Amino acid sequence: MFIPLFKSIKLFSRRGRKFYRFINSITGIRPSNTDLYYQAMVHKSAIRRHSGKKPINNERLEYLGDAILGAVVAQELFLLFPNEDEGFLTKTRSRIVSRANLNQIALEMGLQNWIQFHPPGDISQTHILGDALEAIIGAIFLDKGYGSSRKFIRNRILTKYLNLKDIIENDTNYKSLLIEWGQKNKCPVQFITEEYLESKNKNIIFIARAVVNDKISGMGRGNSKKEAEQNAANEALENVQTDTLS
């Protein structure tokens, strides 16, 4: 198949070959469109322009990868736990795709050696790593389709880097963590929780809002007040940490 000149130069340069082998080693995939994977490694802080067009970064790929990751994890949990309710599945998925997990997996994969960002420095404690991993998933989806994306997530993330049993048994207290974060950063934290009766099945559900610095930073729902507030705190933690590190 004909390869445009600029792509062939990029692919067959020494660094291009090394990058190709790196992507192949961490994904098990032979990229067809290497430009997608290059783009996945460009953080928005590293401004790049192509032919005078708008800046190139991985934000759109990250958005897509986040959606694919959530869908695949939901599908796997649905199949693995046929007798568990929606609350269990939602909570477990949230723990699996947490920013802390994604950052650690990306670090172990070695993405930090290829990510372009500014200013240069240590990104091991930032969300940049997890964002790049989600962008890689988005690149795989566009390059190879949903099946390859699912295979990568299942075999190269869920099986290789995560212990599902530990995730299920480790009931992290996100509410306490958020309150501790607020105290440390001098940001007041409060929870507003409301009870609703679902019209369809007459079940009582709880909707919680985690308010940080008078701003809603996370929302969660659950079959109990505790579960709803934990889910809201989990989302809020990801949001406040992302805002801090941006």
Backbone as CSV, one residue per row, in Angstrom:
resi,resn,N_x,N_y,N_z,CA_x,CA_y,CA_z,C_x,C_y,C_z
1,MET,0.852,-1.195,0.000,0.000,0.000,0.000,0.882,1.238,0.000
2,PHE,0.508,2.241,-0.786,1.295,3.463,-0.902,1.273,4.240,0.400
3,ILE,2.440,4.662,0.875,2.564,5.467,2.087,3.061,6.841,1.681
4,PRO,2.332,7.932,2.044,2.799,9.275,1.719,4.222,9.484,2.206
5,LEU,4.972,10.347,1.482,6.395,10.524,1.748,6.673,10.935,3.183
6,PHE,5.929,11.934,3.718,6.240,12.418,5.066,5.992,11.328,6.104
7,LYS,4.996,10.458,5.852,4.735,9.366,6.777,5.836,8.317,6.714
8,SER,6.313,8.025,5.519,7.362,7.013,5.387,8.655,7.493,6.016
9,ILE,8.959,8.790,5.868,10.157,9.349,6.499,10.039,9.240,8.014
10,LYS,8.858,9.602,8.545,8.642,9.547,9.993,8.749,8.110,10.490
11,LEU,8.120,7.166,9.754,8.085,5.783,10.194,9.445,5.112,10.128
12,PHE,10.209,5.396,9.054,11.455,4.677,8.865,12.689,5.424,9.359
13,SER,12.493,6.578,9.997,13.597,7.203,10.699,13.899,6.347,11.923
14,ARG,15.073,6.549,12.501,15.454,5.740,13.660,14.466,5.908,14.804
15,ARG,14.116,7.175,15.089,13.164,7.429,16.168,11.777,6.909,15.794
16,GLY,11.426,7.011,14.515,10.136,6.514,14.066,10.013,5.017,14.263
17,ARG,11.075,4.280,13.936,11.072,2.828,14.115,10.981,2.473,15.597
18,LYS,11.705,3.241,16.416,11.695,2.992,17.855,10.303,3.233,18.439
19,PHE,9.652,4.309,17.988,8.311,4.614,18.471,7.328,3.543,18.019
20,TYR,7.436,3.100,16.784,6.572,2.045,16.249,6.702,0.780,17.099
21,ARG,7.948,0.401,17.407,8.178,-0.795,18.220,7.625,-0.609,19.632
22,PHE,7.733,0.613,20.165,7.209,0.891,21.500,5.693,0.708,21.532
23,ILE,4.996,1.303,20.568,3.540,1.180,20.514,3.149,-0.283,20.343
24,ASN,3.860,-0.995,19.482,3.582,-2.414,19.273,3.784,-3.221,20.552
25,SER,4.831,-2.881,21.319,5.145,-3.643,22.528,4.126,-3.431,23.635
26,ILE,3.592,-2.216,23.775,2.650,-1.967,24.871,1.212,-2.284,24.494
27,THR,0.904,-2.311,23.197,-0.480,-2.540,22.779,-0.699,-3.898,22.135
28,GLY,0.379,-4.496,21.594,0.225,-5.730,20.840,-0.351,-5.489,19.462
29,ILE,-0.370,-4.229,19.042,-0.982,-3.826,17.771,0.090,-3.292,16.831
30,ARG,-0.042,-3.589,15.569,0.818,-3.004,14.546,0.084,-1.804,13.958
31,PRO,0.475,-0.605,14.335,-0.254,0.589,13.889,-0.305,0.721,12.375
32,SER,-1.458,1.110,11.873,-1.594,1.431,10.454,-1.418,2.926,10.237
33,ASN,-1.979,3.719,11.139,-1.870,5.175,11.066,-1.047,5.657,12.256
34,THR,0.251,5.739,12.094,1.123,6.112,13.211,0.907,7.548,13.666
35,ASP,0.378,8.401,12.786,0.124,9.790,13.173,-0.823,9.879,14.367
36,LEU,-1.790,8.963,14.445,-2.724,8.967,15.560,-2.000,8.750,16.886
37,TYR,-1.022,7.849,16.869,-0.302,7.512,18.101,0.694,8.613,18.468
38,TYR,1.267,9.254,17.460,2.110,10.433,17.736,1.267,11.521,18.401
39,GLN,0.080,11.756,17.850,-0.791,12.787,18.399,-1.202,12.452,19.837
40,ALA,-1.398,11.172,20.113,-1.784,10.749,21.462,-0.728,11.103,22.500
41,MET,0.491,11.333,22.047,1.602,11.630,22.950,1.881,13.131,23.085
42,VAL,1.007,13.967,22.538,1.224,15.415,22.601,0.239,16.061,23.576
43,HIS,0.728,16.486,24.730,-0.113,17.175,25.706,-0.391,18.597,25.219
44,LYS,-1.493,19.159,25.662,-1.895,20.489,25.196,-0.878,21.573,25.556
45,SER,-0.021,21.310,26.543,0.992,22.300,26.932,2.105,22.427,25.898
46,ALA,2.235,21.410,25.047,3.256,21.443,23.989,2.571,21.847,22.687
47,ILE,2.591,23.114,22.391,1.884,23.626,21.217,2.601,23.184,19.948
48,ARG,1.852,22.486,19.093,2.383,22.084,17.790,1.384,22.476,16.722
49,ARG,1.878,23.024,15.645,1.000,23.385,14.523,1.441,22.627,13.275
50,HIS,0.466,22.219,12.506,0.745,21.464,11.287,0.199,22.225,10.092
51,SER,1.093,22.660,9.217,0.722,23.361,7.981,-0.160,24.581,8.250
52,GLY,0.149,25.285,9.349,-0.590,26.491,9.655,-1.980,26.269,10.203
53,LYS,-2.354,25.025,10.430,-3.689,24.730,10.946,-3.693,24.839,12.465
54,LYS,-4.822,24.488,13.070,-4.958,24.621,14.514,-3.981,23.690,15.242
55,PRO,-3.628,24.020,16.498,-2.660,23.222,17.258,-3.072,21.761,17.357
56,ILE,-2.076,20.898,17.367,-2.301,19.467,17.486,-2.004,19.038,18.913
57,ASN,-2.940,18.376,19.566,-2.689,17.782,20.881,-3.595,16.564,21.044
58,ASN,-3.533,15.938,22.221,-4.243,14.675,22.400,-5.607,14.805,23.079
59,GLU,-6.121,16.022,23.222,-7.363,16.206,23.977,-8.553,15.476,23.357
60,ARG,-8.688,15.551,22.041,-9.829,14.885,21.390,-9.694,13.368,21.465
61,LEU,-8.477,12.871,21.296,-8.254,11.433,21.417,-8.494,10.967,22.854
62,GLU,-8.113,11.799,23.808,-8.351,11.476,25.222,-9.855,11.372,25.501
63,TYR,-10.613,12.327,24.972,-12.069,12.312,25.126,-12.663,11.008,24.582
64,LEU,-12.217,10.625,23.404,-12.715,9.410,22.776,-12.283,8.177,23.564
65,GLY,-11.009,8.140,23.956,-10.485,6.998,24.694,-11.157,6.816,26.035
66,ASP,-11.485,7.913,26.699,-12.175,7.850,27.987,-13.528,7.152,27.822
67,ALA,-14.244,7.494,26.760,-15.553,6.883,26.507,-15.413,5.395,26.184
68,ILE,-14.420,5.043,25.357,-14.206,3.642,24.995,-13.790,2.833,26.212
69,LEU,-12.893,3.385,27.026,-12.440,2.695,28.236,-13.618,2.414,29.165
70,GLY,-14.453,3.428,29.384,-15.605,3.237,30.253,-16.552,2.178,29.727
71,ALA,-16.776,2.165,28.415,-17.690,1.197,27.805,-17.146,-0.225,27.915
72,VAL,-15.856,-0.390,27.649,-15.251,-1.727,27.697,-15.240,-2.265,29.125
73,VAL,-14.834,-1.434,30.079,-14.816,-1.874,31.474,-16.221,-2.235,31.937
74,ALA,-17.214,-1.429,31.552,-18.601,-1.727,31.900,-19.028,-3.070,31.311
75,GLN,-18.647,-3.320,30.072,-18.992,-4.576,29.413,-18.341,-5.769,30.112
76,GLU,-17.059,-5.645,30.449,-16.349,-6.739,31.108,-16.947,-7.040,32.482
77,LEU,-17.253,-6.000,33.246,-17.831,-6.203,34.573,-19.233,-6.807,34.470
78,PHE,-19.992,-6.373,33.478,-21.332,-6.913,33.260,-21.265,-8.421,33.020
79,LEU,-20.267,-8.862,32.264,-20.118,-10.284,31.948,-19.525,-11.068,33.117
80,LEU,-18.613,-10.445,33.855,-17.938,-11.144,34.959,-18.823,-11.310,36.187
81,PHE,-19.747,-10.361,36.403,-20.557,-10.365,37.619,-22.053,-10.309,37.272
82,PRO,-22.603,-11.422,36.786,-24.002,-11.424,36.335,-25.020,-11.245,37.454
83,ASN,-24.605,-11.459,38.697,-25.549,-11.392,39.808,-25.442,-10.103,40.627
84,GLU,-24.521,-9.198,40.232,-24.335,-7.961,40.982,-25.230,-6.853,40.433
85,ASP,-25.594,-5.925,41.330,-26.491,-4.852,40.903,-25.723,-3.688,40.272
86,GLU,-26.505,-2.707,39.818,-25.920,-1.554,39.117,-24.969,-0.763,40.003
87,GLY,-25.292,-0.673,41.292,-24.436,0.074,42.206,-23.045,-0.524,42.320
88,PHE,-22.976,-1.838,42.437,-21.683,-2.530,42.515,-20.887,-2.327,41.229
89,LEU,-21.559,-2.487,40.091,-20.874,-2.356,38.805,-20.338,-0.947,38.604
90,THR,-21.146,0.047,38.953,-20.737,1.438,38.789,-19.557,1.774,39.693
91,LYS,-19.632,1.330,40.944,-18.562,1.612,41.895,-17.256,0.944,41.454
92,THR,-17.348,-0.314,41.007,-16.139,-1.042,40.602,-15.526,-0.418,39.349
93,ARG,-16.367,-0.046,38.403,-15.850,0.615,37.196,-15.147,1.910,37.555
94,SER,-15.736,2.684,38.456,-15.143,3.950,38.878,-13.762,3.732,39.487
95,ARG,-13.616,2.690,40.282,-12.315,2.408,40.889,-11.290,1.983,39.843
96,ILE,-11.729,1.175,38.895,-10.805,0.681,37.867,-10.260,1.823,37.024
97,VAL,-11.135,2.742,36.599,-10.717,3.811,35.683,-10.330,5.086,36.430
98,SER,-10.060,4.958,37.725,-9.657,6.132,38.502,-8.384,6.734,37.932
99,ARG,-8.228,8.024,38.124,-7.055,8.719,37.599,-5.768,8.148,38.180
100,ALA,-5.809,7.757,39.460,-4.617,7.195,40.097,-4.188,5.906,39.402
101,ASN,-5.158,5.042,39.086,-4.837,3.790,38.398,-4.274,4.045,37.004
102,LEU,-4.936,4.918,36.254,-4.497,5.190,34.884,-3.098,5.812,34.861
103,ASN,-2.844,6.721,35.789,-1.516,7.340,35.855,-0.437,6.300,36.130
104,GLN,-0.713,5.399,37.080,0.273,4.376,37.444,0.512,3.398,36.300
105,ILE,-0.552,2.995,35.624,-0.414,2.073,34.490,0.403,2.711,33.372
106,ALA,0.095,3.968,33.067,0.838,4.682,32.018,2.314,4.795,32.380
107,LEU,2.590,5.020,33.659,3.983,5.120,34.122,4.693,3.790,33.944
108,GLU,4.037,2.706,34.307,4.643,1.381,34.165,4.819,0.999,32.702
109,MET,3.960,1.500,31.846,4.109,1.247,30.406,5.279,2.016,29.805
110,GLY,5.656,3.109,30.457,6.759,3.919,29.953,6.326,5.064,29.059
111,LEU,5.070,5.482,29.159,4.585,6.570,28.309,5.324,7.878,28.563
112,GLN,5.841,8.053,29.789,6.529,9.298,30.131,7.753,9.544,29.250
113,ASN,8.284,8.502,28.647,9.462,8.644,27.787,9.121,9.191,26.404
114,TRP,7.820,9.261,26.094,7.411,9.697,24.758,6.475,10.901,24.752
115,ILE,5.878,11.216,25.887,4.920,12.318,25.938,5.625,13.662,25.757
116,GLN,5.070,14.490,24.906,5.573,15.848,24.710,4.757,16.802,25.571
117,PHE,5.404,17.562,26.423,4.728,18.498,27.306,5.675,19.638,27.645
118,HIS,5.125,20.703,28.206,5.930,21.880,28.541,5.377,22.522,29.822
119,PRO,6.286,22.950,30.718,7.745,22.844,30.621,8.215,21.432,30.963
120,PRO,9.411,21.045,30.524,9.942,19.716,30.829,10.058,19.510,32.335
121,GLY,9.871,18.296,32.773,9.973,18.001,34.197,9.412,16.629,34.506
122,ASP,9.211,16.378,35.782,8.686,15.088,36.230,7.161,15.106,36.164
123,ILE,6.597,14.228,35.351,5.134,14.191,35.224,4.547,12.960,35.908
124,SER,5.355,12.269,36.692,4.901,11.022,37.299,3.744,11.227,38.273
125,GLN,3.594,12.447,38.798,2.525,12.711,39.759,1.413,13.583,39.162
126,THR,1.336,13.644,37.849,0.311,14.471,37.208,-0.677,13.605,36.437
127,HIS,-1.754,14.234,35.992,-2.778,13.534,35.204,-2.377,13.394,33.745
128,ILE,-1.259,13.987,33.352,-0.820,13.949,31.949,-0.634,12.508,31.475
129,LEU,-0.116,11.660,32.352,0.117,10.261,31.999,-1.193,9.530,31.705
130,GLY,-2.147,9.654,32.621,-3.432,8.996,32.420,-4.162,9.514,31.195
131,ASP,-4.042,10.814,30.948,-4.656,11.396,29.748,-4.075,10.771,28.483
132,ALA,-2.763,10.585,28.475,-2.097,10.007,27.305,-2.524,8.557,27.086
133,LEU,-2.712,7.815,28.180,-3.165,6.428,28.052,-4.559,6.386,27.426
134,GLU,-5.435,7.270,27.873,-6.768,7.328,27.268,-6.681,7.737,25.804
135,ALA,-5.747,8.631,25.482,-5.566,9.047,24.084,-5.081,7.882,23.228
136,ILE,-4.221,7.033,23.797,-3.766,5.833,23.082,-4.960,4.932,22.758
137,ILE,-5.861,4.788,23.723,-7.060,3.975,23.493,-7.897,4.587,22.364
138,GLY,-8.018,5.910,22.365,-8.736,6.578,21.287,-8.074,6.352,19.938
139,ALA,-6.736,6.378,19.921,-5.994,6.140,18.676,-6.218,4.721,18.169
140,ILE,-6.192,3.755,19.074,-6.422,2.357,18.683,-7.820,2.202,18.094
141,PHE,-8.804,2.847,18.733,-10.183,2.751,18.235,-10.298,3.280,16.813
142,LEU,-9.693,4.452,16.552,-9.765,5.033,15.209,-8.949,4.232,14.200
143,ASP,-7.852,3.652,14.658,-6.947,2.939,13.764,-7.412,1.507,13.476
144,LYS,-7.954,0.835,14.517,-8.245,-0.599,14.387,-9.672,-1.003,14.742
145,GLY,-10.429,-0.096,15.366,-11.812,-0.423,15.691,-12.029,-0.836,17.137
146,TYR,-13.302,-1.054,17.473,-13.683,-1.353,18.858,-13.090,-2.677,19.342
147,GLY,-13.080,-3.693,18.482,-12.582,-5.005,18.889,-11.144,-4.953,19.373
148,SER,-10.291,-4.251,18.645,-8.890,-4.120,19.038,-8.752,-3.288,20.308
149,SER,-9.597,-2.263,20.435,-9.581,-1.434,21.652,-9.940,-2.287,22.869
150,ARG,-10.969,-3.088,22.721,-11.405,-3.946,23.826,-10.323,-4.957,24.185
151,LYS,-9.692,-5.536,23.180,-8.637,-6.519,23.424,-7.472,-5.875,24.172
152,PHE,-7.095,-4.664,23.777,-6.008,-3.945,24.455,-6.368,-3.670,25.909
153,ILE,-7.556,-3.155,26.149,-7.972,-2.821,27.515,-8.059,-4.079,28.371
154,ARG,-8.617,-5.126,27.811,-8.801,-6.365,28.573,-7.473,-7.058,28.875
155,ASN,-6.623,-7.194,27.840,-5.395,-7.972,27.993,-4.198,-7.165,28.485
156,ARG,-4.156,-5.887,28.135,-2.976,-5.086,28.461,-3.186,-4.128,29.630
157,ILE,-4.428,-3.979,30.083,-4.696,-3.102,31.232,-5.333,-3.892,32.370
158,LEU,-6.529,-4.438,32.143,-7.245,-5.120,33.213,-6.498,-6.346,33.731
159,THR,-5.963,-7.153,32.833,-5.302,-8.396,33.242,-3.873,-8.174,33.693
160,LYS,-3.146,-7.321,32.992,-1.711,-7.183,33.240,-1.377,-6.283,34.421
161,TYR,-2.112,-5.202,34.591,-1.717,-4.197,35.574,-2.644,-4.074,36.787
162,LEU,-3.825,-4.652,36.723,-4.785,-4.478,37.808,-5.170,-5.809,38.440
163,ASN,-5.378,-5.784,39.743,-5.866,-6.954,40.473,-7.322,-6.677,40.835
164,LEU,-8.227,-7.272,40.087,-9.647,-6.982,40.252,-10.133,-7.327,41.656
165,LYS,-9.614,-8.410,42.223,-10.018,-8.809,43.570,-9.660,-7.734,44.587
166,ASP,-8.450,-7.208,44.477,-8.016,-6.152,45.394,-8.860,-4.896,45.236
167,ILE,-9.194,-4.570,43.985,-9.999,-3.370,43.724,-11.379,-3.500,44.360
168,ILE,-11.974,-4.677,44.266,-13.302,-4.896,44.833,-13.260,-4.858,46.361
169,GLU,-12.215,-5.466,46.931,-12.130,-5.567,48.392,-11.646,-4.278,49.040
170,ASN,-10.928,-3.451,48.285,-10.380,-2.221,48.838,-11.424,-1.107,48.751
171,ASP,-12.181,-0.943,49.808,-13.259,0.037,49.824,-12.694,1.401,50.235
172,THR,-12.136,2.128,49.284,-11.511,3.415,49.563,-12.538,4.417,50.076
173,ASN,-12.186,5.129,51.116,-13.067,6.139,51.683,-12.801,7.475,50.984
174,TYR,-13.453,7.685,49.850,-13.215,8.878,49.048,-13.680,10.140,49.773
175,LYS,-14.724,10.013,50.579,-15.231,11.175,51.294,-14.188,11.707,52.274
176,SER,-13.556,10.800,53.009,-12.508,11.217,53.949,-11.318,11.817,53.220
177,LEU,-10.968,11.207,52.072,-9.840,11.723,51.291,-10.120,13.133,50.782
178,LEU,-11.370,13.368,50.349,-11.721,14.698,49.847,-11.701,15.733,50.975
179,ILE,-12.218,15.348,52.133,-12.212,16.266,53.269,-10.772,16.588,53.686
180,GLU,-9.905,15.567,53.681,-8.491,15.787,54.007,-7.838,16.714,52.989
181,TRP,-8.170,16.514,51.708,-7.636,17.389,50.654,-8.084,18.827,50.890
182,GLY,-9.357,18.999,51.241,-9.875,20.340,51.484,-9.193,21.027,52.652
183,GLN,-8.947,20.278,53.718,-8.265,20.841,54.881,-6.839,21.248,54.533
184,LYS,-6.167,20.384,53.762,-4.780,20.644,53.369,-4.667,21.869,52.471
185,ASN,-5.642,22.039,51.586,-5.599,23.135,50.623,-6.478,24.324,51.020
186,LYS,-6.987,24.282,52.250,-7.806,25.375,52.792,-9.018,25.666,51.903
187,CYS,-9.677,24.575,51.477,-10.888,24.688,50.669,-12.035,24.009,51.421
188,PRO,-13.067,24.736,51.779,-14.192,24.116,52.495,-14.905,23.071,51.629
189,VAL,-15.247,21.957,52.255,-15.910,20.852,51.556,-17.218,20.521,52.267
190,GLN,-18.290,20.382,51.515,-19.559,19.960,52.097,-20.307,19.083,51.091
191,PHE,-21.259,18.314,51.623,-22.045,17.417,50.777,-23.523,17.766,50.899
192,ILE,-24.178,17.837,49.769,-25.620,18.069,49.724,-26.244,16.811,49.131
193,THR,-27.023,16.112,49.935,-27.582,14.824,49.510,-29.100,14.859,49.591
194,GLU,-29.737,14.423,48.519,-31.197,14.424,48.458,-31.714,13.023,48.147
195,GLU,-32.886,12.746,48.637,-33.514,11.430,48.478,-34.648,11.535,47.457
196,TYR,-34.684,10.560,46.539,-35.716,10.567,45.501,-36.397,9.200,45.426
197,LEU,-37.649,9.231,45.016,-38.384,7.992,44.773,-38.529,7.829,43.267
198,GLU,-37.916,6.758,42.726,-37.990,6.527,41.282,-39.414,6.142,40.904
199,SER,-39.939,6.820,39.911,-41.324,6.583,39.515,-41.517,5.221,38.846
200,LYS,-40.456,4.729,38.197,-40.582,3.497,37.427,-40.727,2.274,38.323
201,ASN,-39.787,2.103,39.251,-39.800,0.899,40.081,-40.021,1.177,41.563
202,LYS,-40.280,2.455,41.891,-40.584,2.865,43.266,-39.419,2.652,44.231
203,ASN,-38.213,2.539,43.716,-37.038,2.418,44.577,-36.583,3.795,45.034
204,ILE,-36.031,3.848,46.238,-35.478,5.096,46.750,-34.011,5.195,46.338
205,ILE,-33.621,6.302,45.729,-32.226,6.539,45.372,-31.773,7.848,46.013
206,PHE,-30.472,7.972,46.129,-29.888,9.175,46.722,-28.972,9.846,45.695
207,ILE,-29.070,11.152,45.587,-28.214,11.957,44.721,-27.402,12.891,45.611
208,ALA,-26.080,12.824,45.491,-25.208,13.652,46.328,-24.386,14.590,45.467
209,ARG,-24.142,15.777,46.002,-23.263,16.751,45.362,-22.133,17.082,46.325
210,ALA,-20.903,16.962,45.828,-19.740,17.346,46.629,-19.387,18.783,46.263
211,VAL,-19.490,19.673,47.232,-19.269,21.101,46.994,-17.915,21.500,47.575
212,VAL,-17.036,21.975,46.712,-15.696,22.396,47.122,-15.535,23.876,46.787
213,ASN,-15.240,24.681,47.813,-15.085,26.129,47.597,-16.333,26.737,46.964
214,ASP,-17.503,26.290,47.457,-18.798,26.789,46.975,-19.066,26.451,45.511
215,LYS,-18.375,25.427,45.008,-18.565,24.993,43.618,-18.810,23.490,43.594
216,ILE,-19.809,23.047,42.833,-20.076,21.611,42.723,-18.952,20.961,41.916
217,SER,-18.183,20.110,42.575,-17.031,19.466,41.936,-17.279,18.002,41.601
218,GLY,-18.340,17.434,42.163,-18.629,16.037,41.873,-20.061,15.692,42.218
219,MET,-20.628,14.743,41.454,-21.984,14.268,41.723,-21.979,12.749,41.735
220,GLY,-22.847,12.181,42.551,-22.919,10.728,42.616,-24.302,10.275,43.037
221,ARG,-24.632,9.067,42.654,-25.913,8.495,43.050,-25.678,7.127,43.653
222,GLY,-26.628,6.657,44.444,-26.474,5.353,45.066,-27.754,4.921,45.749
223,ASN,-27.740,3.688,46.218,-28.901,3.151,46.912,-28.934,3.555,48.377
224,SER,-27.854,4.196,48.824,-27.791,4.713,50.187,-27.125,6.082,50.153
225,LYS,-27.307,6.846,51.236,-26.681,8.158,51.321,-25.164,8.020,51.281
226,LYS,-24.635,7.026,51.983,-23.188,6.808,52.026,-22.627,6.523,50.641
227,GLU,-23.289,5.636,49.906,-22.809,5.265,48.574,-22.828,6.468,47.635
228,ALA,-23.899,7.269,47.702,-24.004,8.445,46.835,-22.899,9.447,47.145
229,GLU,-22.631,9.675,48.426,-21.601,10.640,48.807,-20.205,10.132,48.467
230,GLN,-19.983,8.828,48.578,-18.691,8.261,48.187,-18.462,8.451,46.687
231,ASN,-19.489,8.212,45.890,-19.359,8.373,44.442,-19.140,9.838,44.068
232,ALA,-19.832,10.737,44.763,-19.653,12.168,44.505,-18.248,12.611,44.893
233,ALA,-17.756,12.102,46.036,-16.412,12.456,46.495,-15.346,11.921,45.547
234,ASN,-15.566,10.710,45.016,-14.613,10.124,44.072,-14.478,10.996,42.833
235,GLU,-15.617,11.444,42.278,-15.585,12.305,41.092,-14.951,13.649,41.428
236,ALA,-15.283,14.183,42.597,-14.737,15.482,43.003,-13.220,15.414,43.167
237,LEU,-12.723,14.316,43.728,-11.272,14.169,43.907,-10.549,14.235,42.576
238,GLU,-11.090,13.550,41.576,-10.460,13.575,40.252,-10.491,14.984,39.678
239,ASN,-11.595,15.682,39.865,-11.729,17.023,39.297,-10.821,18.036,39.979
240,VAL,-10.761,18.014,41.304,-9.936,19.015,42.005,-8.460,18.746,41.784
241,GLN,-8.077,17.457,41.691,-6.670,17.144,41.439,-6.276,17.523,40.028
242,THR,-7.191,17.325,39.077,-6.918,17.734,37.696,-6.768,19.249,37.603
243,ASP,-7.653,19.995,38.293,-7.585,21.450,38.278,-6.280,21.940,38.905
244,THR,-5.836,21.256,39.950,-4.612,21.661,40.643,-3.388,21.451,39.779
245,LEU,-3.400,20.341,38.993,-2.208,19.972,38.231,-2.195,20.551,36.828
246,SER,-3.326,21.126,36.387,-3.385,21.676,35.017,-2.495,22.891,34.880
